[in-house]
Amino acid sequence: MKVSELQAHGFEALSLPDGDREIDGVYIGDLLSWVMGRAQMDNAWITIMTNVNVIAVAALADTSCVILAEGVEMPDDLVQTARDKEINVLRSSQPIYETALQLAALVS
């Protein structure tokens, strides 16, 4: 599934510079060093963290996108940083567990 296709399933795109990127799995985590070492390339990464380090870790781990669960807001300057770094960022109003279930059903 392509990242851009998530919009048809209730995910709100905040930054979508590479919407054709494929999602090949899901990773959930908020401990950035843990995510950096364990998230796989092309995973959709679900988190509630919204600081500049999220963008850096997404780039280092080469995730297909960051999905902010629980309706978390990302400041406009960080959204612009994500666009500048070509990091896809989407938002879900659902809790983390429900977001993960939805993604797992869509990706598998």
Backbone as XML, in Angstrom:
<?xml version="1.0"?>
<chain id="A" units="angstrom">
  <residue number="1" name="MET">
    <atom name="N" x="0.834" y="-1.171" z="0.000"/>
    <atom name="CA" x="0.000" y="0.000" z="0.000"/>
    <atom name="C" x="0.882" y="1.238" z="0.000"/>
  </residue>
  <residue number="2" name="LYS">
    <atom name="N" x="0.452" y="2.227" z="-0.746"/>
    <atom name="CA" x="1.176" y="3.496" z="-0.789"/>
    <atom name="C" x="0.725" y="4.406" z="0.351"/>
  </residue>
  <residue number="3" name="VAL">
    <atom name="N" x="1.630" y="5.222" z="0.829"/>
    <atom name="CA" x="1.339" y="6.142" z="1.927"/>
    <atom name="C" x="0.145" y="7.028" z="1.582"/>
  </residue>
  <residue number="4" name="SER">
    <atom name="N" x="0.083" y="7.528" z="0.371"/>
    <atom name="CA" x="-1.010" y="8.432" z="-0.024"/>
    <atom name="C" x="-2.379" y="7.775" z="0.068"/>
  </residue>
  <residue number="5" name="GLU">
    <atom name="N" x="-2.433" y="6.459" z="-0.048"/>
    <atom name="CA" x="-3.706" y="5.736" z="0.022"/>
    <atom name="C" x="-4.304" y="5.749" z="1.427"/>
  </residue>
  <residue number="6" name="LEU">
    <atom name="N" x="-3.511" y="6.062" z="2.431"/>
    <atom name="CA" x="-4.020" y="6.105" z="3.798"/>
    <atom name="C" x="-5.079" y="7.196" z="3.975"/>
  </residue>
  <residue number="7" name="GLN">
    <atom name="N" x="-5.002" y="8.238" z="3.170"/>
    <atom name="CA" x="-5.977" y="9.329" z="3.284"/>
    <atom name="C" x="-7.399" y="8.841" z="3.033"/>
  </residue>
  <residue number="8" name="ALA">
    <atom name="N" x="-7.557" y="7.852" z="2.195"/>
    <atom name="CA" x="-8.891" y="7.303" z="1.904"/>
    <atom name="C" x="-9.430" y="6.475" z="3.070"/>
  </residue>
  <residue number="9" name="HIS">
    <atom name="N" x="-8.588" y="6.249" z="4.074"/>
    <atom name="CA" x="-8.983" y="5.439" z="5.226"/>
    <atom name="C" x="-9.002" y="6.254" z="6.509"/>
  </residue>
  <residue number="10" name="GLY">
    <atom name="N" x="-9.128" y="7.571" z="6.393"/>
    <atom name="CA" x="-9.303" y="8.422" z="7.562"/>
    <atom name="C" x="-8.038" y="9.031" z="8.132"/>
  </residue>
  <residue number="11" name="PHE">
    <atom name="N" x="-6.894" y="8.813" z="7.495"/>
    <atom name="CA" x="-5.656" y="9.415" z="7.956"/>
    <atom name="C" x="-5.500" y="10.786" z="7.305"/>
  </residue>
  <residue number="12" name="GLU">
    <atom name="N" x="-5.117" y="11.766" z="8.105"/>
    <atom name="CA" x="-4.934" y="13.125" z="7.613"/>
    <atom name="C" x="-3.460" y="13.361" z="7.282"/>
  </residue>
  <residue number="13" name="ALA">
    <atom name="N" x="-3.181" y="13.751" z="6.060"/>
    <atom name="CA" x="-1.803" y="14.032" z="5.647"/>
    <atom name="C" x="-1.391" y="15.414" z="6.127"/>
  </residue>
  <residue number="14" name="LEU">
    <atom name="N" x="-0.295" y="15.480" z="6.861"/>
    <atom name="CA" x="0.280" y="16.753" z="7.283"/>
    <atom name="C" x="1.443" y="17.129" z="6.369"/>
  </residue>
  <residue number="15" name="SER">
    <atom name="N" x="2.220" y="16.129" z="5.984"/>
    <atom name="CA" x="3.350" y="16.294" z="5.069"/>
    <atom name="C" x="3.367" y="15.057" z="4.178"/>
  </residue>
  <residue number="16" name="LEU">
    <atom name="N" x="3.266" y="15.268" z="2.883"/>
    <atom name="CA" x="3.191" y="14.122" z="1.970"/>
    <atom name="C" x="4.056" y="14.357" z="0.724"/>
  </residue>
  <residue number="17" name="PRO">
    <atom name="N" x="5.357" y="14.580" z="0.936"/>
    <atom name="CA" x="6.229" y="14.845" z="-0.205"/>
    <atom name="C" x="6.545" y="13.600" z="-1.036"/>
  </residue>
  <residue number="18" name="ASP">
    <atom name="N" x="6.339" y="12.409" z="-0.453"/>
    <atom name="CA" x="6.655" y="11.161" z="-1.141"/>
    <atom name="C" x="5.500" y="10.180" z="-0.945"/>
  </residue>
  <residue number="19" name="GLY">
    <atom name="N" x="4.317" y="10.595" z="-1.380"/>
    <atom name="CA" x="3.110" y="9.798" z="-1.183"/>
    <atom name="C" x="3.104" y="8.462" z="-1.887"/>
  </residue>
  <residue number="20" name="ASP">
    <atom name="N" x="3.967" y="8.279" z="-2.882"/>
    <atom name="CA" x="4.037" y="7.006" z="-3.601"/>
    <atom name="C" x="4.892" y="5.965" z="-2.884"/>
  </residue>
  <residue number="21" name="ARG">
    <atom name="N" x="5.450" y="6.339" z="-1.750"/>
    <atom name="CA" x="6.283" y="5.404" z="-0.979"/>
    <atom name="C" x="5.424" y="4.254" z="-0.477"/>
  </residue>
  <residue number="22" name="GLU">
    <atom name="N" x="5.914" y="3.039" z="-0.615"/>
    <atom name="CA" x="5.199" y="1.842" z="-0.176"/>
    <atom name="C" x="5.369" y="1.617" z="1.325"/>
  </residue>
  <residue number="23" name="ILE">
    <atom name="N" x="4.317" y="1.111" z="1.950"/>
    <atom name="CA" x="4.362" y="0.717" z="3.360"/>
    <atom name="C" x="4.525" y="-0.795" z="3.407"/>
  </residue>
  <residue number="24" name="ASP">
    <atom name="N" x="5.550" y="-1.235" z="4.121"/>
    <atom name="CA" x="5.841" y="-2.661" z="4.214"/>
    <atom name="C" x="6.001" y="-3.045" z="5.681"/>
  </residue>
  <residue number="25" name="GLY">
    <atom name="N" x="4.944" y="-2.835" z="6.451"/>
    <atom name="CA" x="4.983" y="-3.166" z="7.864"/>
    <atom name="C" x="4.680" y="-1.962" z="8.731"/>
  </residue>
  <residue number="26" name="VAL">
    <atom name="N" x="4.525" y="-2.225" z="10.014"/>
    <atom name="CA" x="4.157" y="-1.186" z="10.985"/>
    <atom name="C" x="5.062" y="-1.322" z="12.196"/>
  </residue>
  <residue number="27" name="TYR">
    <atom name="N" x="5.531" y="-0.188" z="12.719"/>
    <atom name="CA" x="6.306" y="-0.177" z="13.944"/>
    <atom name="C" x="5.691" y="0.855" z="14.878"/>
  </residue>
  <residue number="28" name="ILE">
    <atom name="N" x="5.615" y="0.522" z="16.160"/>
    <atom name="CA" x="5.038" y="1.423" z="17.157"/>
    <atom name="C" x="6.084" y="1.684" z="18.233"/>
  </residue>
  <residue number="29" name="GLY">
    <atom name="N" x="6.299" y="2.946" z="18.555"/>
    <atom name="CA" x="7.222" y="3.243" z="19.638"/>
    <atom name="C" x="7.408" y="4.732" z="19.838"/>
  </residue>
  <residue number="30" name="ASP">
    <atom name="N" x="7.728" y="5.092" z="21.073"/>
    <atom name="CA" x="7.963" y="6.481" z="21.432"/>
    <atom name="C" x="9.366" y="6.723" z="21.974"/>
  </residue>
  <residue number="31" name="LEU">
    <atom name="N" x="10.098" y="5.676" z="22.258"/>
    <atom name="CA" x="11.475" y="5.823" z="22.717"/>
    <atom name="C" x="12.346" y="5.898" z="21.463"/>
  </residue>
  <residue number="32" name="LEU">
    <atom name="N" x="12.799" y="7.107" z="21.138"/>
    <atom name="CA" x="13.415" y="7.365" z="19.840"/>
    <atom name="C" x="14.637" y="6.491" z="19.566"/>
  </residue>
  <residue number="33" name="SER">
    <atom name="N" x="15.478" y="6.263" z="20.548"/>
    <atom name="CA" x="16.655" y="5.425" z="20.325"/>
    <atom name="C" x="16.248" y="3.983" z="20.025"/>
  </residue>
  <residue number="34" name="TRP">
    <atom name="N" x="15.185" y="3.544" z="20.637"/>
    <atom name="CA" x="14.676" y="2.189" z="20.402"/>
    <atom name="C" x="14.133" y="2.079" z="18.975"/>
  </residue>
  <residue number="35" name="VAL">
    <atom name="N" x="13.354" y="3.055" z="18.562"/>
    <atom name="CA" x="12.799" y="3.077" z="17.200"/>
    <atom name="C" x="13.923" y="3.128" z="16.180"/>
  </residue>
  <residue number="36" name="MET">
    <atom name="N" x="14.919" y="3.954" z="16.430"/>
    <atom name="CA" x="16.029" y="4.113" z="15.496"/>
    <atom name="C" x="16.736" y="2.780" z="15.253"/>
  </residue>
  <residue number="37" name="GLY">
    <atom name="N" x="16.820" y="1.948" z="16.277"/>
    <atom name="CA" x="17.502" y="0.673" z="16.152"/>
    <atom name="C" x="16.638" y="-0.479" z="15.703"/>
  </residue>
  <residue number="38" name="ARG">
    <atom name="N" x="15.298" y="-0.310" z="15.728"/>
    <atom name="CA" x="14.439" y="-1.454" z="15.460"/>
    <atom name="C" x="13.432" y="-1.275" z="14.321"/>
  </residue>
  <residue number="39" name="ALA">
    <atom name="N" x="13.036" y="-0.069" z="14.044"/>
    <atom name="CA" x="12.096" y="0.139" z="12.930"/>
    <atom name="C" x="12.785" y="-0.264" z="11.635"/>
  </residue>
  <residue number="40" name="GLN">
    <atom name="N" x="12.027" y="-0.873" z="10.765"/>
    <atom name="CA" x="12.570" y="-1.338" z="9.497"/>
    <atom name="C" x="12.299" y="-0.325" z="8.388"/>
  </residue>
  <residue number="41" name="MET">
    <atom name="N" x="13.126" y="-0.357" z="7.367"/>
    <atom name="CA" x="12.905" y="0.482" z="6.202"/>
    <atom name="C" x="11.511" y="0.210" z="5.652"/>
  </residue>
  <residue number="42" name="ASP">
    <atom name="N" x="10.812" y="1.268" z="5.296"/>
    <atom name="CA" x="9.465" y="1.238" z="4.724"/>
    <atom name="C" x="8.363" y="0.900" z="5.721"/>
  </residue>
  <residue number="43" name="ASN">
    <atom name="N" x="8.677" y="0.820" z="7.014"/>
    <atom name="CA" x="7.617" y="0.683" z="8.018"/>
    <atom name="C" x="6.869" y="1.998" z="8.155"/>
  </residue>
  <residue number="44" name="ALA">
    <atom name="N" x="5.596" y="1.905" z="8.451"/>
    <atom name="CA" x="4.839" y="3.059" z="8.929"/>
    <atom name="C" x="5.101" y="3.100" z="10.433"/>
  </residue>
  <residue number="45" name="TRP">
    <atom name="N" x="5.583" y="4.224" z="10.929"/>
    <atom name="CA" x="5.930" y="4.354" z="12.344"/>
    <atom name="C" x="4.837" y="5.127" z="13.050"/>
  </residue>
  <residue number="46" name="ILE">
    <atom name="N" x="4.221" y="4.482" z="14.045"/>
    <atom name="CA" x="3.160" y="5.103" z="14.836"/>
    <atom name="C" x="3.761" y="5.611" z="16.150"/>
  </residue>
  <residue number="47" name="THR">
    <atom name="N" x="3.472" y="6.871" z="16.472"/>
    <atom name="CA" x="3.993" y="7.495" z="17.688"/>
    <atom name="C" x="3.043" y="8.600" z="18.140"/>
  </residue>
  <residue number="48" name="ILE">
    <atom name="N" x="3.300" y="9.109" z="19.340"/>
    <atom name="CA" x="2.605" y="10.312" z="19.796"/>
    <atom name="C" x="3.602" y="11.453" z="19.996"/>
  </residue>
  <residue number="49" name="MET">
    <atom name="N" x="4.859" y="11.188" z="19.690"/>
    <atom name="CA" x="5.919" y="12.185" z="19.855"/>
    <atom name="C" x="5.861" y="13.205" z="18.722"/>
  </residue>
  <residue number="50" name="THR">
    <atom name="N" x="6.067" y="14.466" z="19.069"/>
    <atom name="CA" x="6.049" y="15.521" z="18.045"/>
    <atom name="C" x="7.166" y="16.522" z="18.281"/>
  </residue>
  <residue number="51" name="ASN">
    <atom name="N" x="8.392" y="16.055" z="18.174"/>
    <atom name="CA" x="9.504" y="16.988" z="18.236"/>
    <atom name="C" x="10.404" y="16.748" z="17.029"/>
  </residue>
  <residue number="52" name="VAL">
    <atom name="N" x="11.375" y="17.607" z="16.851"/>
    <atom name="CA" x="12.218" y="17.548" z="15.654"/>
    <atom name="C" x="12.975" y="16.228" z="15.563"/>
  </residue>
  <residue number="53" name="ASN">
    <atom name="N" x="13.227" y="15.586" z="16.685"/>
    <atom name="CA" x="13.941" y="14.314" z="16.661"/>
    <atom name="C" x="13.138" y="13.204" z="15.999"/>
  </residue>
  <residue number="54" name="VAL">
    <atom name="N" x="11.820" y="13.323" z="15.995"/>
    <atom name="CA" x="10.980" y="12.349" z="15.291"/>
    <atom name="C" x="11.300" y="12.386" z="13.799"/>
  </residue>
  <residue number="55" name="ILE">
    <atom name="N" x="11.465" y="13.567" z="13.262"/>
    <atom name="CA" x="11.792" y="13.716" z="11.847"/>
    <atom name="C" x="13.166" y="13.107" z="11.570"/>
  </residue>
  <residue number="56" name="ALA">
    <atom name="N" x="14.116" y="13.365" z="12.458"/>
    <atom name="CA" x="15.465" y="12.827" z="12.288"/>
    <atom name="C" x="15.474" y="11.300" z="12.351"/>
  </residue>
  <residue number="57" name="VAL">
    <atom name="N" x="14.772" y="10.732" z="13.299"/>
    <atom name="CA" x="14.724" y="9.271" z="13.429"/>
    <atom name="C" x="14.017" y="8.643" z="12.233"/>
  </residue>
  <residue number="58" name="ALA">
    <atom name="N" x="12.945" y="9.258" z="11.761"/>
    <atom name="CA" x="12.252" y="8.742" z="10.571"/>
    <atom name="C" x="13.195" y="8.719" z="9.376"/>
  </residue>
  <residue number="59" name="ALA">
    <atom name="N" x="14.020" y="9.732" z="9.252"/>
    <atom name="CA" x="14.987" y="9.778" z="8.151"/>
    <atom name="C" x="16.070" y="8.713" z="8.330"/>
  </residue>
  <residue number="60" name="LEU">
    <atom name="N" x="16.595" y="8.580" z="9.535"/>
    <atom name="CA" x="17.647" y="7.588" z="9.799"/>
    <atom name="C" x="17.149" y="6.155" z="9.625"/>
  </residue>
  <residue number="61" name="ALA">
    <atom name="N" x="15.935" y="5.882" z="10.103"/>
    <atom name="CA" x="15.367" y="4.535" z="9.996"/>
    <atom name="C" x="14.770" y="4.274" z="8.614"/>
  </residue>
  <residue number="62" name="ASP">
    <atom name="N" x="14.636" y="5.330" z="7.822"/>
    <atom name="CA" x="14.077" y="5.249" z="6.471"/>
    <atom name="C" x="12.660" y="4.670" z="6.481"/>
  </residue>
  <residue number="63" name="THR">
    <atom name="N" x="11.855" y="5.132" z="7.446"/>
    <atom name="CA" x="10.462" y="4.693" z="7.484"/>
    <atom name="C" x="9.692" y="5.341" z="6.339"/>
  </residue>
  <residue number="64" name="SER">
    <atom name="N" x="8.622" y="4.684" z="5.912"/>
    <atom name="CA" x="7.827" y="5.233" z="4.810"/>
    <atom name="C" x="7.025" y="6.441" z="5.260"/>
  </residue>
  <residue number="65" name="CYS">
    <atom name="N" x="6.654" y="6.452" z="6.542"/>
    <atom name="CA" x="5.903" y="7.588" z="7.079"/>
    <atom name="C" x="5.886" y="7.538" z="8.595"/>
  </residue>
  <residue number="66" name="VAL">
    <atom name="N" x="5.552" y="8.665" z="9.168"/>
    <atom name="CA" x="5.283" y="8.775" z="10.597"/>
    <atom name="C" x="3.789" y="8.997" z="10.721"/>
  </residue>
  <residue number="67" name="ILE">
    <atom name="N" x="3.149" y="8.239" z="11.596"/>
    <atom name="CA" x="1.727" y="8.433" z="11.854"/>
    <atom name="C" x="1.562" y="8.854" z="13.303"/>
  </residue>
  <residue number="68" name="LEU">
    <atom name="N" x="1.033" y="10.039" z="13.491"/>
    <atom name="CA" x="0.762" y="10.561" z="14.828"/>
    <atom name="C" x="-0.615" y="10.082" z="15.248"/>
  </residue>
  <residue number="69" name="ALA">
    <atom name="N" x="-0.664" y="9.276" z="16.294"/>
    <atom name="CA" x="-1.934" y="8.726" z="16.778"/>
    <atom name="C" x="-2.536" y="9.642" z="17.834"/>
  </residue>
  <residue number="70" name="GLU">
    <atom name="N" x="-3.747" y="9.330" z="18.231"/>
    <atom name="CA" x="-4.446" y="10.020" z="19.317"/>
    <atom name="C" x="-4.776" y="11.469" z="18.975"/>
  </residue>
  <residue number="71" name="GLY">
    <atom name="N" x="-4.767" y="11.825" z="17.689"/>
    <atom name="CA" x="-5.086" y="13.189" z="17.286"/>
    <atom name="C" x="-4.037" y="14.201" z="17.671"/>
  </residue>
  <residue number="72" name="VAL">
    <atom name="N" x="-2.816" y="13.740" z="17.930"/>
    <atom name="CA" x="-1.726" y="14.612" z="18.348"/>
    <atom name="C" x="-1.467" y="15.677" z="17.280"/>
  </residue>
  <residue number="73" name="GLU">
    <atom name="N" x="-1.230" y="16.877" z="17.722"/>
    <atom name="CA" x="-0.930" y="17.995" z="16.825"/>
    <atom name="C" x="0.578" y="18.122" z="16.652"/>
  </residue>
  <residue number="74" name="MET">
    <atom name="N" x="1.000" y="18.421" z="15.441"/>
    <atom name="CA" x="2.411" y="18.706" z="15.182"/>
    <atom name="C" x="2.526" y="20.183" z="14.853"/>
  </residue>
  <residue number="75" name="PRO">
    <atom name="N" x="3.420" y="20.899" z="15.529"/>
    <atom name="CA" x="3.582" y="22.331" z="15.247"/>
    <atom name="C" x="3.926" y="22.583" z="13.771"/>
  </residue>
  <residue number="76" name="ASP">
    <atom name="N" x="3.459" y="23.706" z="13.263"/>
    <atom name="CA" x="3.647" y="24.055" z="11.855"/>
    <atom name="C" x="5.112" y="24.055" z="11.439"/>
  </residue>
  <residue number="77" name="ASP">
    <atom name="N" x="6.003" y="24.511" z="12.312"/>
    <atom name="CA" x="7.415" y="24.534" z="11.934"/>
    <atom name="C" x="7.976" y="23.129" z="11.754"/>
  </residue>
  <residue number="78" name="LEU">
    <atom name="N" x="7.468" y="22.166" z="12.532"/>
    <atom name="CA" x="7.919" y="20.784" z="12.372"/>
    <atom name="C" x="7.318" y="20.139" z="11.125"/>
  </residue>
  <residue number="79" name="VAL">
    <atom name="N" x="6.093" y="20.511" z="10.806"/>
    <atom name="CA" x="5.493" y="20.030" z="9.554"/>
    <atom name="C" x="6.331" y="20.524" z="8.379"/>
  </residue>
  <residue number="80" name="GLN">
    <atom name="N" x="6.758" y="21.777" z="8.435"/>
    <atom name="CA" x="7.601" y="22.310" z="7.364"/>
    <atom name="C" x="8.952" y="21.593" z="7.317"/>
  </residue>
  <residue number="81" name="THR">
    <atom name="N" x="9.517" y="21.288" z="8.477"/>
    <atom name="CA" x="10.772" y="20.533" z="8.516"/>
    <atom name="C" x="10.587" y="19.164" z="7.883"/>
  </residue>
  <residue number="82" name="ALA">
    <atom name="N" x="9.470" y="18.507" z="8.178"/>
    <atom name="CA" x="9.183" y="17.198" z="7.573"/>
    <atom name="C" x="9.103" y="17.319" z="6.051"/>
  </residue>
  <residue number="83" name="ARG">
    <atom name="N" x="8.435" y="18.345" z="5.579"/>
    <atom name="CA" x="8.363" y="18.568" z="4.122"/>
    <atom name="C" x="9.758" y="18.798" z="3.541"/>
  </residue>
  <residue number="84" name="ASP">
    <atom name="N" x="10.539" y="19.640" z="4.206"/>
    <atom name="CA" x="11.892" y="19.943" z="3.728"/>
    <atom name="C" x="12.768" y="18.695" z="3.673"/>
  </residue>
  <residue number="85" name="LYS">
    <atom name="N" x="12.589" y="17.793" z="4.633"/>
    <atom name="CA" x="13.385" y="16.558" z="4.708"/>
    <atom name="C" x="12.729" y="15.402" z="3.944"/>
  </residue>
  <residue number="86" name="GLU">
    <atom name="N" x="11.581" y="15.698" z="3.299"/>
    <atom name="CA" x="10.826" y="14.712" z="2.515"/>
    <atom name="C" x="10.383" y="13.518" z="3.354"/>
  </residue>
  <residue number="87" name="ILE">
    <atom name="N" x="9.855" y="13.831" z="4.538"/>
    <atom name="CA" x="9.319" y="12.821" z="5.444"/>
    <atom name="C" x="7.800" y="12.922" z="5.416"/>
  </residue>
  <residue number="88" name="ASN">
    <atom name="N" x="7.139" y="11.811" z="5.104"/>
    <atom name="CA" x="5.678" y="11.763" z="5.128"/>
    <atom name="C" x="5.201" y="11.716" z="6.576"/>
  </residue>
  <residue number="89" name="VAL">
    <atom name="N" x="4.253" y="12.574" z="6.916"/>
    <atom name="CA" x="3.669" y="12.582" z="8.260"/>
    <atom name="C" x="2.158" y="12.642" z="8.103"/>
  </residue>
  <residue number="90" name="LEU">
    <atom name="N" x="1.490" y="11.703" z="8.772"/>
    <atom name="CA" x="0.033" y="11.670" z="8.770"/>
    <atom name="C" x="-0.451" y="11.645" z="10.208"/>
  </residue>
  <residue number="91" name="ARG">
    <atom name="N" x="-1.753" y="11.883" z="10.368"/>
    <atom name="CA" x="-2.343" y="11.900" z="11.707"/>
    <atom name="C" x="-3.587" y="11.034" z="11.726"/>
  </residue>
  <residue number="92" name="SER">
    <atom name="N" x="-3.776" y="10.359" z="12.859"/>
    <atom name="CA" x="-4.980" y="9.570" z="13.102"/>
    <atom name="C" x="-5.613" y="10.067" z="14.394"/>
  </residue>
  <residue number="93" name="SER">
    <atom name="N" x="-6.919" y="10.165" z="14.392"/>
    <atom name="CA" x="-7.613" y="10.574" z="15.620"/>
    <atom name="C" x="-7.807" y="9.386" z="16.568"/>
  </residue>
  <residue number="94" name="GLN">
    <atom name="N" x="-7.529" y="8.191" z="16.082"/>
    <atom name="CA" x="-7.729" y="6.970" z="16.865"/>
    <atom name="C" x="-6.596" y="6.759" z="17.883"/>
  </residue>
  <residue number="95" name="PRO">
    <atom name="N" x="-6.883" y="6.017" z="18.943"/>
    <atom name="CA" x="-5.807" y="5.637" z="19.863"/>
    <atom name="C" x="-4.766" y="4.783" z="19.130"/>
  </residue>
  <residue number="96" name="ILE">
    <atom name="N" x="-3.609" y="4.648" z="19.727"/>
    <atom name="CA" x="-2.508" y="3.917" z="19.098"/>
    <atom name="C" x="-2.913" y="2.491" z="18.719"/>
  </residue>
  <residue number="97" name="TYR">
    <atom name="N" x="-3.555" y="1.785" z="19.626"/>
    <atom name="CA" x="-3.925" y="0.392" z="19.362"/>
    <atom name="C" x="-4.835" y="0.277" z="18.152"/>
  </residue>
  <residue number="98" name="GLU">
    <atom name="N" x="-5.871" y="1.099" z="18.095"/>
    <atom name="CA" x="-6.795" y="1.051" z="16.968"/>
    <atom name="C" x="-6.119" y="1.475" z="15.664"/>
  </residue>
  <residue number="99" name="THR">
    <atom name="N" x="-5.215" y="2.447" z="15.764"/>
    <atom name="CA" x="-4.460" y="2.872" z="14.591"/>
    <atom name="C" x="-3.624" y="1.707" z="14.062"/>
  </residue>
  <residue number="100" name="ALA">
    <atom name="N" x="-2.966" y="1.000" z="14.964"/>
    <atom name="CA" x="-2.142" y="-0.143" z="14.571"/>
    <atom name="C" x="-2.983" y="-1.251" z="13.949"/>
  </residue>
  <residue number="101" name="LEU">
    <atom name="N" x="-4.125" y="-1.531" z="14.537"/>
    <atom name="CA" x="-5.011" y="-2.564" z="13.976"/>
    <atom name="C" x="-5.455" y="-2.188" z="12.568"/>
  </residue>
  <residue number="102" name="GLN">
    <atom name="N" x="-5.833" y="-0.940" z="12.390"/>
    <atom name="CA" x="-6.278" y="-0.475" z="11.081"/>
    <atom name="C" x="-5.152" y="-0.595" z="10.051"/>
  </residue>
  <residue number="103" name="LEU">
    <atom name="N" x="-3.970" y="-0.155" z="10.420"/>
    <atom name="CA" x="-2.834" y="-0.239" z="9.511"/>
    <atom name="C" x="-2.468" y="-1.676" z="9.184"/>
  </residue>
  <residue number="104" name="ALA">
    <atom name="N" x="-2.459" y="-2.525" z="10.190"/>
    <atom name="CA" x="-2.123" y="-3.934" z="9.970"/>
    <atom name="C" x="-3.099" y="-4.578" z="8.978"/>
  </residue>
  <residue number="105" name="ALA">
    <atom name="N" x="-4.364" y="-4.238" z="9.088"/>
    <atom name="CA" x="-5.361" y="-4.779" z="8.156"/>
    <atom name="C" x="-5.150" y="-4.257" z="6.736"/>
  </residue>
  <residue number="106" name="LEU">
    <atom name="N" x="-4.736" y="-3.004" z="6.627"/>
    <atom name="CA" x="-4.534" y="-2.405" z="5.310"/>
    <atom name="C" x="-3.253" y="-2.862" z="4.637"/>
  </residue>
  <residue number="107" name="VAL">
    <atom name="N" x="-2.213" y="-3.064" z="5.421"/>
    <atom name="CA" x="-0.900" y="-3.383" z="4.871"/>
    <atom name="C" x="-0.757" y="-4.868" z="4.546"/>
  </residue>
  <residue number="108" name="SER">
    <atom name="N" x="-1.395" y="-5.727" z="5.324"/>
    <atom name="CA" x="-1.218" y="-7.169" z="5.108"/>
    <atom name="C" x="-2.048" y="-7.714" z="3.977"/>
  </residue>
</chain>
